[in-house]
Amino acid sequence: MLSGIIVWGGVGLLLDRWWGTSFVALIGVLLGLTVAIYLVVVKYGAVPPAEGARGTGSSQAGRRRPTRTQKGQR
């Protein structure tokens, strides 16, 4: 994650010196941070929903999902 910030910040710094500006390095750092966070979310996925927030237990067709019991599936 840190390498993306450093690389894109460095690219922005080089462009700042070449173009004579002073804002492209900040854009490069923000771009590196954004891409790094995106790659972490893609690799590890989003946080799974809480156990209590599952819904009603119905499938899309309106039929109830089979439930698990101690003896197996109903």
Secondary structure, DSSP 4 states (H G I P E B T S, - for coil): -HHHHHHHHHHHHHHHHHHT-SSHHHHHHHHHHHHHHHHHHHHH-PPPPPGGG--SSB-TTSPBPP-EETTEE-
